[in-house]
Amino acid sequence: MNISPELIKKRPDIIKIDGGLVDIGGIDLRFDMGPPKGTTFACLVETMMMALEGDRNHHVGEIDENYLEKTKEWAKKYGFSHAKFTCFGKPIFL
């Protein structure tokens, strides 16, 4: 569900967390995709890791736990990690 910034202002009991962001460890994408600098969308990072690993399969549909573990290993290998939580691009301090 999408939540507007106005709702967050009216309802301080709600925290909206921007989802699917990865810390890309200093990689300069050389264009602005929207996420805060130094982060990008998890789907792009997955595609980057698949290319680096030569994985030409598709991974659409049911979650494959073996593939999930493999992507976690790739993330460690290439220095990717979960980005800090943000709300509309601003840091959340929990």
PDB file as gemmi writes it, atoms N, CA and C in Angstrom:
CRYST1    1.000    1.000    1.000  90.00  90.00  90.00 P 1                      
ATOM      1  N   MET A   1       0.840  -1.174   0.000  1.00  0.00           N  
ATOM      2  CA  MET A   1       0.000   0.000   0.000  1.00  0.00           C  
ATOM      3  C   MET A   1       0.889   1.242   0.000  1.00  0.00           C  
ATOM      4  N   ASN A   2       0.572   2.190  -0.826  1.00  0.00           N  
ATOM      5  CA  ASN A   2       1.312   3.445  -0.858  1.00  0.00           C  
ATOM      6  C   ASN A   2       0.743   4.386   0.192  1.00  0.00           C  
ATOM      7  N   ILE A   3       1.637   5.092   0.839  1.00  0.00           N  
ATOM      8  CA  ILE A   3       1.254   6.044   1.884  1.00  0.00           C  
ATOM      9  C   ILE A   3       1.834   7.394   1.505  1.00  0.00           C  
ATOM     10  N   SER A   4       1.037   8.430   1.645  1.00  0.00           N  
ATOM     11  CA  SER A   4       1.492   9.766   1.280  1.00  0.00           C  
ATOM     12  C   SER A   4       2.259  10.409   2.430  1.00  0.00           C  
ATOM     13  N   PRO A   5       3.132  11.356   2.104  1.00  0.00           N  
ATOM     14  CA  PRO A   5       3.827  12.099   3.169  1.00  0.00           C  
ATOM     15  C   PRO A   5       2.838  12.828   4.085  1.00  0.00           C  
ATOM     16  N   GLU A   6       1.710  13.254   3.528  1.00  0.00           N  
ATOM     17  CA  GLU A   6       0.704  13.958   4.324  1.00  0.00           C  
ATOM     18  C   GLU A   6       0.134  13.054   5.416  1.00  0.00           C  
ATOM     19  N   LEU A   7      -0.089  11.781   5.083  1.00  0.00           N  
ATOM     20  CA  LEU A   7      -0.610  10.850   6.087  1.00  0.00           C  
ATOM     21  C   LEU A   7       0.397  10.653   7.216  1.00  0.00           C  
ATOM     22  N   ILE A   8       1.662  10.565   6.874  1.00  0.00           N  
ATOM     23  CA  ILE A   8       2.703  10.399   7.894  1.00  0.00           C  
ATOM     24  C   ILE A   8       2.703  11.602   8.845  1.00  0.00           C  
ATOM     25  N   LYS A   9       2.508  12.789   8.303  1.00  0.00           N  
ATOM     26  CA  LYS A   9       2.463  13.996   9.149  1.00  0.00           C  
ATOM     27  C   LYS A   9       1.255  13.960  10.084  1.00  0.00           C  
ATOM     28  N   LYS A  10       0.120  13.479   9.580  1.00  0.00           N  
ATOM     29  CA  LYS A  10      -1.102  13.414  10.390  1.00  0.00           C  
ATOM     30  C   LYS A  10      -1.075  12.268  11.391  1.00  0.00           C  
ATOM     31  N   ARG A  11      -0.352  11.200  11.048  1.00  0.00           N  
ATOM     32  CA  ARG A  11      -0.341   9.984  11.867  1.00  0.00           C  
ATOM     33  C   ARG A  11       1.084   9.635  12.275  1.00  0.00           C  
ATOM     34  N   PRO A  12       1.610  10.280  13.333  1.00  0.00           N  
ATOM     35  CA  PRO A  12       2.987   9.998  13.756  1.00  0.00           C  
ATOM     36  C   PRO A  12       3.182   8.572  14.270  1.00  0.00           C  
ATOM     37  N   ASP A  13       2.088   7.828  14.469  1.00  0.00           N  
ATOM     38  CA  ASP A  13       2.192   6.443  14.923  1.00  0.00           C  
ATOM     39  C   ASP A  13       2.484   5.485  13.769  1.00  0.00           C  
ATOM     40  N   ILE A  14       2.507   5.999  12.536  1.00  0.00           N  
ATOM     41  CA  ILE A  14       2.774   5.177  11.363  1.00  0.00           C  
ATOM     42  C   ILE A  14       4.200   5.440  10.888  1.00  0.00           C  
ATOM     43  N   ILE A  15       4.915   4.368  10.598  1.00  0.00           N  
ATOM     44  CA  ILE A  15       6.250   4.477  10.009  1.00  0.00           C  
ATOM     45  C   ILE A  15       6.196   3.801   8.649  1.00  0.00           C  
ATOM     46  N   LYS A  16       6.521   4.540   7.615  1.00  0.00           N  
ATOM     47  CA  LYS A  16       6.598   3.987   6.265  1.00  0.00           C  
ATOM     48  C   LYS A  16       8.072   3.724   5.978  1.00  0.00           C  
ATOM     49  N   ILE A  17       8.407   2.523   5.619  1.00  0.00           N  
ATOM     50  CA  ILE A  17       9.797   2.170   5.315  1.00  0.00           C  
ATOM     51  C   ILE A  17       9.910   1.980   3.808  1.00  0.00           C  
ATOM     52  N   ASP A  18      10.820   2.755   3.202  1.00  0.00           N  
ATOM     53  CA  ASP A  18      11.086   2.581   1.778  1.00  0.00           C  
ATOM     54  C   ASP A  18      11.649   1.174   1.590  1.00  0.00           C  
ATOM     55  N   GLY A  19      11.048   0.398   0.743  1.00  0.00           N  
ATOM     56  CA  GLY A  19      11.442  -1.003   0.617  1.00  0.00           C  
ATOM     57  C   GLY A  19      12.358  -1.294  -0.543  1.00  0.00           C  
ATOM     58  N   GLY A  20      13.014  -2.423  -0.435  1.00  0.00           N  
ATOM     59  CA  GLY A  20      13.806  -2.954  -1.529  1.00  0.00           C  
ATOM     60  C   GLY A  20      15.050  -2.177  -1.881  1.00  0.00           C  
ATOM     61  N   LEU A  21      15.701  -1.540  -0.892  1.00  0.00           N  
ATOM     62  CA  LEU A  21      16.907  -0.771  -1.175  1.00  0.00           C  
ATOM     63  C   LEU A  21      18.144  -1.484  -0.646  1.00  0.00           C  
ATOM     64  N   VAL A  22      19.234  -1.376  -1.418  1.00  0.00           N  
ATOM     65  CA  VAL A  22      20.488  -2.035  -1.091  1.00  0.00           C  
ATOM     66  C   VAL A  22      21.604  -0.999  -1.083  1.00  0.00           C  
ATOM     67  N   ASP A  23      22.508  -1.113  -0.113  1.00  0.00           N  
ATOM     68  CA  ASP A  23      23.712  -0.296  -0.065  1.00  0.00           C  
ATOM     69  C   ASP A  23      24.681  -0.878  -1.086  1.00  0.00           C  
ATOM     70  N   ILE A  24      25.107  -0.061  -2.043  1.00  0.00           N  
ATOM     71  CA  ILE A  24      25.941  -0.564  -3.130  1.00  0.00           C  
ATOM     72  C   ILE A  24      27.419  -0.226  -2.963  1.00  0.00           C  
ATOM     73  N   GLY A  25      27.803   0.104  -1.747  1.00  0.00           N  
ATOM     74  CA  GLY A  25      29.215   0.213  -1.395  1.00  0.00           C  
ATOM     75  C   GLY A  25      30.061   1.117  -2.268  1.00  0.00           C  
ATOM     76  N   GLY A  26      29.592   2.305  -2.566  1.00  0.00           N  
ATOM     77  CA  GLY A  26      30.408   3.265  -3.288  1.00  0.00           C  
ATOM     78  C   GLY A  26      30.358   3.167  -4.804  1.00  0.00           C  
ATOM     79  N   ILE A  27      29.567   2.275  -5.348  1.00  0.00           N  
ATOM     80  CA  ILE A  27      29.435   2.191  -6.808  1.00  0.00           C  
ATOM     81  C   ILE A  27      28.686   3.432  -7.280  1.00  0.00           C  
ATOM     82  N   ASP A  28      29.228   4.109  -8.280  1.00  0.00           N  
ATOM     83  CA  ASP A  28      28.588   5.287  -8.844  1.00  0.00           C  
ATOM     84  C   ASP A  28      27.788   4.852 -10.072  1.00  0.00           C  
ATOM     85  N   LEU A  29      26.469   4.885  -9.977  1.00  0.00           N  
ATOM     86  CA  LEU A  29      25.629   4.476 -11.100  1.00  0.00           C  
ATOM     87  C   LEU A  29      25.645   5.505 -12.227  1.00  0.00           C  
ATOM     88  N   ARG A  30      26.113   6.708 -11.940  1.00  0.00           N  
ATOM     89  CA  ARG A  30      26.262   7.788 -12.906  1.00  0.00           C  
ATOM     90  C   ARG A  30      24.942   8.353 -13.411  1.00  0.00           C  
ATOM     91  N   PHE A  31      23.860   8.029 -12.722  1.00  0.00           N  
ATOM     92  CA  PHE A  31      22.563   8.634 -13.012  1.00  0.00           C  
ATOM     93  C   PHE A  31      21.704   8.488 -11.765  1.00  0.00           C  
ATOM     94  N   ASP A  32      20.676   9.299 -11.665  1.00  0.00           N  
ATOM     95  CA  ASP A  32      19.810   9.300 -10.489  1.00  0.00           C  
ATOM     96  C   ASP A  32      18.576   8.448 -10.761  1.00  0.00           C  
ATOM     97  N   MET A  33      18.466   7.332 -10.026  1.00  0.00           N  
ATOM     98  CA  MET A  33      17.295   6.466 -10.166  1.00  0.00           C  
ATOM     99  C   MET A  33      16.227   6.800  -9.129  1.00  0.00           C  
ATOM    100  N   GLY A  34      16.560   7.663  -8.165  1.00  0.00           N  
ATOM    101  CA  GLY A  34      15.594   8.025  -7.140  1.00  0.00           C  
ATOM    102  C   GLY A  34      16.036   7.702  -5.725  1.00  0.00           C  
ATOM    103  N   PRO A  35      16.548   6.495  -5.471  1.00  0.00           N  
ATOM    104  CA  PRO A  35      16.982   6.182  -4.108  1.00  0.00           C  
ATOM    105  C   PRO A  35      18.149   7.067  -3.673  1.00  0.00           C  
ATOM    106  N   PRO A  36      18.368   7.170  -2.369  1.00  0.00           N  
ATOM    107  CA  PRO A  36      19.491   7.975  -1.877  1.00  0.00           C  
ATOM    108  C   PRO A  36      20.823   7.514  -2.484  1.00  0.00           C  
ATOM    109  N   LYS A  37      21.749   8.473  -2.648  1.00  0.00           N  
ATOM    110  CA  LYS A  37      23.071   8.168  -3.216  1.00  0.00           C  
ATOM    111  C   LYS A  37      23.718   7.037  -2.414  1.00  0.00           C  
ATOM    112  N   GLY A  38      24.358   6.121  -3.108  1.00  0.00           N  
ATOM    113  CA  GLY A  38      25.001   4.981  -2.459  1.00  0.00           C  
ATOM    114  C   GLY A  38      24.087   3.789  -2.272  1.00  0.00           C  
ATOM    115  N   THR A  39      22.827   3.937  -2.710  1.00  0.00           N  
ATOM    116  CA  THR A  39      21.874   2.830  -2.640  1.00  0.00           C  
ATOM    117  C   THR A  39      21.180   2.695  -3.992  1.00  0.00           C  
ATOM    118  N   THR A  40      20.576   1.554  -4.208  1.00  0.00           N  
ATOM    119  CA  THR A  40      19.734   1.361  -5.385  1.00  0.00           C  
ATOM    120  C   THR A  40      18.734   0.257  -5.081  1.00  0.00           C  
ATOM    121  N   PHE A  41      17.908  -0.032  -6.045  1.00  0.00           N  
ATOM    122  CA  PHE A  41      16.846  -1.011  -5.873  1.00  0.00           C  
ATOM    123  C   PHE A  41      17.413  -2.439  -5.839  1.00  0.00           C  
ATOM    124  N   ALA A  42      16.845  -3.263  -4.970  1.00  0.00           N  
ATOM    125  CA  ALA A  42      17.302  -4.643  -4.815  1.00  0.00           C  
ATOM    126  C   ALA A  42      17.207  -5.412  -6.130  1.00  0.00           C  
ATOM    127  N   CYS A  43      16.182  -5.134  -6.935  1.00  0.00           N  
ATOM    128  CA  CYS A  43      16.037  -5.852  -8.204  1.00  0.00           C  
ATOM    129  C   CYS A  43      17.202  -5.557  -9.145  1.00  0.00           C  
ATOM    130  N   LEU A  44      17.713  -4.322  -9.137  1.00  0.00           N  
ATOM    131  CA  LEU A  44      18.867  -3.984  -9.970  1.00  0.00           C  
ATOM    132  C   LEU A  44      20.115  -4.691  -9.449  1.00  0.00           C  
ATOM    133  N   VAL A  45      20.284  -4.719  -8.134  1.00  0.00           N  
ATOM    134  CA  VAL A  45      21.446  -5.402  -7.552  1.00  0.00           C  
ATOM    135  C   VAL A  45      21.393  -6.893  -7.861  1.00  0.00           C  
ATOM    136  N   GLU A  46      20.217  -7.481  -7.782  1.00  0.00           N  
ATOM    137  CA  GLU A  46      20.091  -8.900  -8.128  1.00  0.00           C  
ATOM    138  C   GLU A  46      20.522  -9.131  -9.573  1.00  0.00           C  
ATOM    139  N   THR A  47      20.078  -8.262 -10.471  1.00  0.00           N  
ATOM    140  CA  THR A  47      20.451  -8.389 -11.884  1.00  0.00           C  
ATOM    141  C   THR A  47      21.953  -8.225 -12.065  1.00  0.00           C  
ATOM    142  N   MET A  48      22.549  -7.261 -11.357  1.00  0.00           N  
ATOM    143  CA  MET A  48      23.995  -7.055 -11.437  1.00  0.00           C  
ATOM    144  C   MET A  48      24.739  -8.308 -10.972  1.00  0.00           C  
ATOM    145  N   MET A  49      24.293  -8.886  -9.845  1.00  0.00           N  
ATOM    146  CA  MET A  49      24.964 -10.074  -9.314  1.00  0.00           C  
ATOM    147  C   MET A  49      24.793 -11.266 -10.245  1.00  0.00           C  
ATOM    148  N   MET A  50      23.604 -11.401 -10.838  1.00  0.00           N  
ATOM    149  CA  MET A  50      23.388 -12.489 -11.791  1.00  0.00           C  
ATOM    150  C   MET A  50      24.339 -12.367 -12.969  1.00  0.00           C  
ATOM    151  N   ALA A  51      24.535 -11.139 -13.456  1.00  0.00           N  
ATOM    152  CA  ALA A  51      25.460 -10.928 -14.574  1.00  0.00           C  
ATOM    153  C   ALA A  51      26.891 -11.255 -14.161  1.00  0.00           C  
ATOM    154  N   LEU A  52      27.295 -10.804 -12.991  1.00  0.00           N  
ATOM    155  CA  LEU A  52      28.649 -11.081 -12.503  1.00  0.00           C  
ATOM    156  C   LEU A  52      28.897 -12.580 -12.331  1.00  0.00           C  
ATOM    157  N   GLU A  53      27.850 -13.305 -11.953  1.00  0.00           N  
ATOM    158  CA  GLU A  53      27.977 -14.746 -11.714  1.00  0.00           C  
ATOM    159  C   GLU A  53      27.651 -15.593 -12.942  1.00  0.00           C  
ATOM    160  N   GLY A  54      27.230 -14.958 -14.035  1.00  0.00           N  
ATOM    161  CA  GLY A  54      26.897 -15.707 -15.243  1.00  0.00           C  
ATOM    162  C   GLY A  54      25.600 -16.501 -15.123  1.00  0.00           C  
ATOM    163  N   ASP A  55      24.716 -16.091 -14.231  1.00  0.00           N  
ATOM    164  CA  ASP A  55      23.420 -16.765 -14.032  1.00  0.00           C  
ATOM    165  C   ASP A  55      22.436 -16.224 -15.069  1.00  0.00           C  
ATOM    166  N   ARG A  56      22.075 -17.059 -16.041  1.00  0.00           N  
ATOM    167  CA  ARG A  56      21.192 -16.633 -17.121  1.00  0.00           C  
ATOM    168  C   ARG A  56      19.780 -17.184 -16.953  1.00  0.00           C  
ATOM    169  N   ASN A  57      19.458 -17.685 -15.767  1.00  0.00           N  
ATOM    170  CA  ASN A  57      18.129 -18.222 -15.489  1.00  0.00           C  
ATOM    171  C   ASN A  57      17.191 -17.117 -15.043  1.00  0.00           C  
ATOM    172  N   HIS A  58      15.891 -17.392 -15.118  1.00  0.00           N  
ATOM    173  CA  HIS A  58      14.936 -16.446 -14.547  1.00  0.00           C  
ATOM    174  C   HIS A  58      14.546 -16.970 -13.172  1.00  0.00           C  
ATOM    175  N   HIS A  59      14.173 -16.075 -12.305  1.00  0.00           N  
ATOM    176  CA  HIS A  59      13.808 -16.445 -10.935  1.00  0.00           C  
ATOM    177  C   HIS A  59      12.488 -15.783 -10.575  1.00  0.00           C  
ATOM    178  N   VAL A  60      11.495 -16.039 -11.417  1.00  0.00           N  
ATOM    179  CA  VAL A  60      10.161 -15.477 -11.235  1.00  0.00           C  
ATOM    180  C   VAL A  60       9.260 -16.585 -10.723  1.00  0.00           C  
ATOM    181  N   GLY A  61       8.365 -16.241  -9.809  1.00  0.00           N  
ATOM    182  CA  GLY A  61       7.417 -17.227  -9.291  1.00  0.00           C  
ATOM    183  C   GLY A  61       7.669 -17.510  -7.830  1.00  0.00           C  
ATOM    184  N   GLU A  62       7.487 -18.760  -7.466  1.00  0.00           N  
ATOM    185  CA  GLU A  62       7.664 -19.141  -6.066  1.00  0.00           C  
ATOM    186  C   GLU A  62       9.088 -18.888  -5.606  1.00  0.00           C  
ATOM    187  N   ILE A  63       9.218 -18.559  -4.336  1.00  0.00           N  
ATOM    188  CA  ILE A  63      10.542 -18.288  -3.770  1.00  0.00           C  
ATOM    189  C   ILE A  63      11.315 -19.598  -3.656  1.00  0.00           C  
ATOM    190  N   ASP A  64      12.507 -19.595  -4.216  1.00  0.00           N  
ATOM    191  CA  ASP A  64      13.410 -20.742  -4.152  1.00  0.00           C  
ATOM    192  C   ASP A  64      14.424 -20.444  -3.045  1.00  0.00           C  
ATOM    193  N   GLU A  65      14.308 -21.153  -1.945  1.00  0.00           N  
ATOM    194  CA  GLU A  65      15.178 -20.871  -0.796  1.00  0.00           C  
ATOM    195  C   GLU A  65      16.655 -21.081  -1.128  1.00  0.00           C  
ATOM    196  N   ASN A  66      16.967 -22.029  -1.984  1.00  0.00           N  
ATOM    197  CA  ASN A  66      18.361 -22.240  -2.385  1.00  0.00           C  
ATOM    198  C   ASN A  66      18.896 -21.019  -3.137  1.00  0.00           C  
ATOM    199  N   TYR A  67      18.068 -20.466  -4.026  1.00  0.00           N  
ATOM    200  CA  TYR A  67      18.474 -19.273  -4.767  1.00  0.00           C  
ATOM    201  C   TYR A  67      18.623 -18.082  -3.815  1.00  0.00           C  
ATOM    202  N   LEU A  68      17.738 -17.972  -2.859  1.00  0.00           N  
ATOM    203  CA  LEU A  68      17.821 -16.899  -1.869  1.00  0.00           C  
ATOM    204  C   LEU A  68      19.149 -16.974  -1.121  1.00  0.00           C  
ATOM    205  N   GLU A  69      19.531 -18.160  -0.692  1.00  0.00           N  
ATOM    206  CA  GLU A  69      20.823 -18.337   0.003  1.00  0.00           C  
ATOM    207  C   GLU A  69      21.990 -17.971  -0.915  1.00  0.00           C  
ATOM    208  N   LYS A  70      21.863 -18.349  -2.203  1.00  0.00           N  
ATOM    209  CA  LYS A  70      22.911 -18.032  -3.170  1.00  0.00           C  
ATOM    210  C   LYS A  70      23.056 -16.509  -3.316  1.00  0.00           C  
ATOM    211  N   THR A  71      21.935 -15.778  -3.390  1.00  0.00           N  
ATOM    212  CA  THR A  71      22.026 -14.327  -3.528  1.00  0.00           C  
ATOM    213  C   THR A  71      22.613 -13.692  -2.273  1.00  0.00           C  
ATOM    214  N   LYS A  72      22.368 -14.264  -1.113  1.00  0.00           N  
ATOM    215  CA  LYS A  72      22.981 -13.752   0.117  1.00  0.00           C  
ATOM    216  C   LYS A  72      24.504 -13.928   0.066  1.00  0.00           C  
ATOM    217  N   GLU A  73      24.951 -15.062  -0.450  1.00  0.00           N  
ATOM    218  CA  GLU A  73      26.394 -15.305  -0.606  1.00  0.00           C  
ATOM    219  C   GLU A  73      26.996 -14.331  -1.609  1.00  0.00           C  
ATOM    220  N   TRP A  74      26.300 -14.101  -2.725  1.00  0.00           N  
ATOM    221  CA  TRP A  74      26.780 -13.154  -3.719  1.00  0.00           C  
ATOM    222  C   TRP A  74      26.897 -11.759  -3.113  1.00  0.00           C  
ATOM    223  N   ALA A  75      25.902 -11.372  -2.335  1.00  0.00           N  
ATOM    224  CA  ALA A  75      25.912 -10.035  -1.720  1.00  0.00           C  
ATOM    225  C   ALA A  75      27.153  -9.860  -0.847  1.00  0.00           C  
ATOM    226  N   LYS A  76      27.474 -10.877  -0.067  1.00  0.00           N  
ATOM    227  CA  LYS A  76      28.691 -10.815   0.755  1.00  0.00           C  
ATOM    228  C   LYS A  76      29.923 -10.717  -0.138  1.00  0.00           C  
ATOM    229  N   LYS A  77      29.956 -11.524  -1.181  1.00  0.00           N  
ATOM    230  CA  LYS A  77      31.097 -11.565  -2.098  1.00  0.00           C  
ATOM    231  C   LYS A  77      31.353 -10.207  -2.746  1.00  0.00           C  
ATOM    232  N   TYR A  78      30.286  -9.519  -3.136  1.00  0.00           N  
ATOM    233  CA  TYR A  78      30.425  -8.259  -3.863  1.00  0.00           C  
ATOM    234  C   TYR A  78      30.255  -7.020  -2.986  1.00  0.00           C  
ATOM    235  N   GLY A  79      30.053  -7.216  -1.700  1.00  0.00           N  
ATOM    236  CA  GLY A  79      29.997  -6.083  -0.775  1.00  0.00           C  
ATOM    237  C   GLY A  79      28.679  -5.342  -0.732  1.00  0.00           C  
ATOM    238  N   PHE A  80      27.586  -6.006  -1.089  1.00  0.00           N  
ATOM    239  CA  PHE A  80      26.269  -5.383  -1.008  1.00  0.00           C  
ATOM    240  C   PHE A  80      25.635  -5.705   0.340  1.00  0.00           C  
ATOM    241  N   SER A  81      24.872  -4.771   0.870  1.00  0.00           N  
ATOM    242  CA  SER A  81      24.170  -5.019   2.131  1.00  0.00           C  
ATOM    243  C   SER A  81      22.847  -4.258   2.138  1.00  0.00           C  
ATOM    244  N   HIS A  82      21.996  -4.637   3.084  1.00  0.00           N  
ATOM    245  CA  HIS A  82      20.709  -3.964   3.222  1.00  0.00           C  
ATOM    246  C   HIS A  82      20.955  -2.497   3.540  1.00  0.00           C  
ATOM    247  N   ALA A  83      20.272  -1.628   2.826  1.00  0.00           N  
ATOM    248  CA  ALA A  83      20.417  -0.188   3.076  1.00  0.00           C  
ATOM    249  C   ALA A  83      19.758   0.174   4.404  1.00  0.00           C  
ATOM    250  N   LYS A  84      20.206   1.277   4.981  1.00  0.00           N  
ATOM    251  CA  LYS A  84      19.576   1.774   6.201  1.00  0.00           C  
ATOM    252  C   LYS A  84      18.129   2.129   5.894  1.00  0.00           C  
ATOM    253  N   PHE A  85      17.283   1.964   6.887  1.00  0.00           N  
ATOM    254  CA  PHE A  85      15.871   2.264   6.693  1.00  0.00           C  
ATOM    255  C   PHE A  85      15.649   3.754   6.473  1.00  0.00           C  
ATOM    256  N   THR A  86      14.792   4.063   5.490  1.00  0.00           N  
ATOM    257  CA  THR A  86      14.421   5.448   5.197  1.00  0.00           C  
ATOM    258  C   THR A  86      12.915   5.547   5.037  1.00  0.00           C  
ATOM    259  N   CYS A  87      12.424   6.760   5.179  1.00  0.00           N  
ATOM    260  CA  CYS A  87      11.002   7.069   4.956  1.00  0.00           C  
ATOM    261  C   CYS A  87      10.985   8.259   4.002  1.00  0.00           C  
ATOM    262  N   PHE A  88      10.503   8.040   2.777  1.00  0.00           N  
ATOM    263  CA  PHE A  88      10.539   9.063   1.733  1.00  0.00           C  
ATOM    264  C   PHE A  88      11.955   9.609   1.569  1.00  0.00           C  
ATOM    265  N   GLY A  89      12.947   8.706   1.625  1.00  0.00           N  
ATOM    266  CA  GLY A  89      14.328   9.060   1.400  1.00  0.00           C  
ATOM    267  C   GLY A  89      15.058   9.678   2.589  1.00  0.00           C  
ATOM    268  N   LYS A  90      14.363   9.861   3.704  1.00  0.00           N  
ATOM    269  CA  LYS A  90      14.993  10.433   4.886  1.00  0.00           C  
ATOM    270  C   LYS A  90      15.256   9.321   5.907  1.00  0.00           C  
ATOM    271  N   PRO A  91      16.424   9.347   6.577  1.00  0.00           N  
ATOM    272  CA  PRO A  91      16.772   8.278   7.516  1.00  0.00           C  
ATOM    273  C   PRO A  91      15.742   8.088   8.641  1.00  0.00           C  
ATOM    274  N   ILE A  92      15.547   6.826   8.983  1.00  0.00           N  
ATOM    275  CA  ILE A  92      14.685   6.470  10.127  1.00  0.00           C  
ATOM    276  C   ILE A  92      15.616   5.978  11.218  1.00  0.00           C  
ATOM    277  N   PHE A  93      15.467   6.517  12.381  1.00  0.00           N  
ATOM    278  CA  PHE A  93      16.288   6.090  13.509  1.00  0.00           C  
ATOM    279  C   PHE A  93      15.392   5.324  14.467  1.00  0.00           C  
ATOM    280  N   LEU A  94      15.490   4.002  14.432  1.00  0.00           N  
ATOM    281  CA  LEU A  94      14.641   3.147  15.281  1.00  0.00           C  
ATOM    282  C   LEU A  94      15.360   2.841  16.583  1.00  0.00           C  
TER     283      LEU A  94                                                      
END                                                                             
